[in-house]
Every structure is written in C-alpha cells, then in structure tokens.
Amino acid sequence: AVLLFVFGVAFMLAFVPGSIPDEPYHFQASYKWSNILLFMPDATSSVISFREDIAQFVANKSLFNPTVELGEYSALLNSFQLFSDCDSYVDVAAYSAFDLGGNPPQLKIVSALGIALARIANLGAIPVFYAGRLANLVVFVVLAYFAAKVTPVAKKTFMVVSLLPMTLHLVSSYSYDSGIIGIAFLLLAFCLRAIYGKEAMGKKDVVAIAILSALL
C-alpha cells in the first residue's frame, strides 16, 4: 500500500493539470458534485458555478494544458497559492451536459469530497485541484490493498496490476476509471475467495459481492 501510494503521488505530480485525457471534463463533473455536497447546486445542468480563482485556473491555458512540457511545471509553481480569500463565484459553461449516467455518484463522490474539503479550508485553486486527485488515489490504494488481502490466490498479480503505469496514470487523476478499477479489484477478490477459499462462502461474502456488483 505504501509503495502504491508513493508511485501514485509521483504520477499525480508528473502529469500537470489537464494533461490526462478527458480530465478537464472529469474535473468539472467532480467540482459540480462538490457544489452539491456543499449545498450549492448549480442553476442548470449546462452551467457550473466555480469559485472565481478556480475558474481562472481552468481557463488559463498555460496552467491547464493537454501537454506535459518543462515550462508547464514552472508555470504551475509560479501560480501556486496555498490559501485563498476568494469567495466570489463565476458560472462557466460545462464541457458537455452533466448527467448521472456519465457521472455516477459512487465514482465521483470521492474526488468531489476532496475538492469540497479543500474549498472549506479556503485552499488556493491549484491545491483544490490536486486535493481531488489525491482523494481518488487514496481510495484506490485502500480498495487495491483490501483486494490483495481478501483474495486467497493471485495476490501478487493484484499487486503488479495495480502498479502498472497505465493503472497509476488513471488512478492518480480525476478519471472515473479509478473507482471502476478499484471496485472491480475488490469484487474479483471476493469472487476468487468464494471459488478458492478453504471455508464455505458466508453471508458477509454474499452481501459484499452483491453490493460491489451493484456499484460496478
């Protein structure tokens, strides 16, 4: 778990904001969920109320860039601000229509909670962004750890797959694949225990498999 977290943080810092495919959309969706958590629902499904400093951060192409270049890191450091007194909001048009089918709460609530807590602490725009990424990573680490603990077979396979570069690339971002992979890991682990475990499958295992299947 420690190794997975360390490598995940390395990937999280290596890829600048917006450089991961579809991340601008995923960030907007998570931010909208954070508005809901903070009882600040947006006026319509096509508009998101951003805190002004975060709206400027998202709109700044030199900071929210699809490329990873040396200059991106210096621009990020130069714009870094740990705390913000900003309390004004700006309505920004969403990248695409916000819907529950594309943004199910069980996959978005974690990053949204990270954003919400960072907003409550009045952190700056960049820390708010990374708070959501970090929350996604932490939950994946927990799910992957328990998957390796639960399964009676292929423990090292679970560990290796969780450390693959593509896995780390996704779970250290705003992608909902982070939750999908983590839940799938744990579901597979319970299924393998049901098949290969020495003891008969108990009621708790049945409930766990049913819940994880529904979430997935």
N, C-alpha and C positions, 0 to 999 in steps of 0.2 A: 504493500500500500504506500509506503514511504517513497519507494523508487518510482512508482506510477505517478504519484503526486509531483515529485521533483521534475520528472520528464514532461509531465503535463504543463507545469508552470513554465518550463523552458520553451515549449511550443507556443504557449499563450503569449509570451513576451517576444518571441521571434517573429510572429506574424502581426503586423501593425493593424489597427482597426480598419475593417472593411476589406482586407486583403483576402479573406476566406470567402469562397463562392457563396453568394446569396446572403452574406452576413448583414449587409445594410437592412434587408427586409426582415431578417430574424431579429435584429436589434430593435427595429421599430415595433415588431409584434410583442417582444418581451417588455418594451417600455410601455406599450398600451396596457398590457396586463398589470404592470406596476401601478399605473394610474387607477386601475380597478381596485387593486389591493389597498391603495391609499384613499379610496372613495372619491376619486377624481375622474369619473368616466368621461370620455371624450364626447363631443357633441354629435358626431356622426361616425359611421364605420370607415369613412374615407379620410378622416382627419385625425391627427394625433396631437394632443396638447403637450409640447415639450417645454421643459424648463429652458429659459432663453439661452443660457450658456451651453446647454447640451444641443439645442437646435443649431447654434452657430458652429459647434464642433462637428455635427453631422454634415452641415452644409460646406464646411471647409475642406476643399478637395486635397489640400496639401496634408491634411491630417487624417482624412477618411478616404484612403486611396486604395484601389484594387491592386496596386503593385507593391512589391517589397524592395526598396532601394535604401542605400545608406542614408540619403537625405531625409527619408521618412522618419528615422529614429531621432535625428536631431530636431526635426520639426515637432515631434511628439514631446521631447524633453523640454524644448523651449516654451511650449504651450501648457506644460503640466502645472496644475494648481491643486493643492491638496484640499483646501476648503473654499467654499463659495458662499457669498451672501445673496446670491441671485434668488429672487422669489417671484419673478415675472414669468409668464408663460406665452408661448407662441404656437399657434396652430399650424401644423405642417401637413401637407398632403401625403398620404401614405403611398409607398411604392406600388402597392396593389391592395385590393379590397381585403379587409381584415375579416376572417371567418373562423369559426370554431373548428371546421373540418381541417383547415390548413394549420391551425394553431391550437391544438387540443391542450386544455389546461394542465393535464398531468405531465406534459412535456415542456411547458412554458413557465409553469409556476415557480420553478426553482430559480431560473435566471431573473425572472420578474421580482422575486423576493430579494435577491442580491441587489438589484437596482433600487428597489424600494428602500432597503435599509441604508444604502449609500446616500440616497436622496434625503432621508430623515436626518442623517448625520451631516447634511449640507456639504458633502464632498464635491470637489470640482468635477467638470464634465468628463475628463479622462479617467479619474478614479471610479466614477459611476459606471462608465463603460466596462472597465476591467472587473468591477465587482460582479457583474452579471456573468461574465466569462468564468470567473473563479468559482462562483456558485455552481455552475454547470459541471465544472471539473470535479469539485469536491463530491458531489452526489454520485458521479460516475465512479470515482475511486471507491466510495462506500459500497456501491452495488457490485462492482467487479471483485472487491475484497470478499464480500459475503458469498458471491458465486463460487469463488475458489475454495471457500471454507465449506460450503454446503455439498458440492459435488464429491462423490466418493471416487470418481475416476477423472482422468484428463485435467487434473489441477494445473499442471504446468502448461497445458495447451491454452487454458483460460488466461493464464498469466502472460504468455507470449503474445496471444492475440490482442490483449489489452495494451500491450506495449508496441504494437506495430505502428509505424509512422503515420499511416492513414487514420488509424484509430485515434492516436494522440492529436492529429490535426483537427479532427471533428469534435472530440470531447472537450477540447480547450477553447472552443468557440461558442457562438450563440446557436449553432445548428441544433435542431431538434433530434438529429441523429444521436446526439449524446445520450439523451434519455432512452431512445429506441434501443441502442446497443446495450446500455446498462440493464434495462428491463429484460431484454432478450437473454443476456448472460444469466441473470438470476433465474429466469423461467427454465432455461436449459439445464441449469444446475439442479433445480428441484425435480425436473423430469428424469435426469440421469440418476438422481438418488432414488426415485421411485422404481426405476428399472434395475439398477445395480446395487442398491443399498442392501445391507445384510438383514435389516429389520423390515417388517411389513410397513407399507405406507400408512401413516397415521392421518387423523382428521386435519391436523395442522398443515400437513403437506398438501392435502386436497384443497384446503382453503387457500393456501399460498399460490398453488398452481392456477386456481380459478381466478383469483384477484389479479395476478400478474398477466394472465392471458387476456383478461378484460382490459387492463391498462395498455397492453401492447396492441 
